[in-house]
Amino acid sequence: MTTTPGADPTMAHRIGEQTVTVLGPDGSPLAGAEVTVAQRRHAFGFGNIGFDFIPLANDEHALDPKEVETFGGASIEQLERLAELWLDVFNTATLPFYWGRFEPVRGRPDTGRLRRTAQWFADRDVDLKGHPLVWHTVTAPWLLDLSTTEVEQVQRQRITRDVTDFTGLIDTWDAINEAVIMPVFDKEDNGITRLCRAKGRIATVRMAFEEARAANPDATLLLNDFDMSTAYECLIEGVLEGGVQPDVLGLQSHMHQGYWGEEKTLGIIDRFARFGMPIHFTETTLLSGHAMPSELKDLNDYQIPDWPSTPEGEERQADEVVRHYRTLLSHPSVEAITYWGLTDDGMWLGAPGGFVRKDGTPKPAYDALRGLVKGDWWYAPTTMRTGADGTITVRGWYGDYEVAARGETATFGLDRTGTAEVRLG
């Protein structure tokens, strides 16, 4: 693998060794006992969008074809099978808060459905992120009827309302999405571009972070963009100099024009790692069909009636998925990856970028990624015996673990502290 000064292909920074003291029900060390240790969850965020499962979480048997980027042709039974595939690999879900779909009629947000969906994921031990609080695309059409001052007022109110309504369920948000292009976006008229043009990028970013932070001081807030040029770096510099502090930098990697490769990917990470913030690859796509023409500047300009997945494309996608994930995890600044869709049905731009075909069957890329997440990068159940002091040593990937002995179980987190204590019973 190509490396940079910031990368380590051995991924030693993802692995730790923990001395775990196992206590019996009475609180005394369990000496000389046979115990089984198993990993239950990764600390690293292996994410995917959770849009598909809004109908399933809400027990809706009539699926709405207008839902954004969902498995539109599926039955509830198919969604249940899809959920099994999703939950077997991913531990972090992004849910859609596109204003134009979340609140198409002013004052009637889709809060109930999204809360039930968030709870469905939370019940399955999945972390959640809302996407996005401020964006100029798929925004509320009724903003066009408002003055710029009124647009800012309702945008602030929207941030406060949604962050507050979901506190405790969704505590991570893309606070603002694609601010680099926001004031010069010219594909369609919208209230947010008008607002950003009037306020400027940095002031608009400040608005998003101020309102979200006030609504939930403990939230993790991302600045997210697709523009990997120096323009995004300049925006970040301006934001920081302006006293705004994102918690995480979001980098998008929709590779519809071909796989970036290790050298380019690591170069991008190093450029943004210099800001000293964690990095999330918030939107990733790799295709199992032909690539878009390289001369296209805006991916949205490529609209074709049929974009098939092919056998040779699927093998290439599986190889590129493994290479891309290995590259990202080799860099200690990267803390999460969100793949942008599980299935080809409903994929952004109709691209064959999913891990699952339109008929619901997994592609080789799904098996390849699962082989990493639950194979190469997973601590398999291991039986060992505690010492005289009741301790065992566990070396594995950072995350949540379970100890089982004598019919009882207890959990611990394998982290950088180096020690843990669990009590059975």
Buried (B, 14 or more C-beta within 10 A) or exposed (E): EBBBEBBBBEBEBBBBEBBBBBBBEEEEBBBEBEBEBBBEBBBBBBBBBBBBBBBBBBEBEEBEEEBBBBBBBBEEEBBEBBBEBBBEBBBBBBBBBBBBBBBBEEEEBBBEBBBEBBEBBBEEEBBBBBBBBBBBBBBBBBBEEBEBEEBBEBBBEBBBBBBEBBBEBBBBBBBBBBBBBBBEBEEEEBBBBBBBBBBEBBBBBBBBBBBBBEBBEEBBBBBBBBBBEEEBBEBBEBBBEBEBEBBBBBBBBBBBBEBBBBEEBBBBBBBBBEBEBBBBBBBBBBBBBBBBEEEEEEBEEBEEEEBEBBEEBBBBBBBBBBBBBBBBBBBBBBBBBBBBBBBBBBBBBBBBBBBBBBEBEBBBBBEBBBBBBBEEBBBEEBEBEBBEEBBBEBEBBBBBBBBBBEEBBBEBEBBEEEEBBBBBE
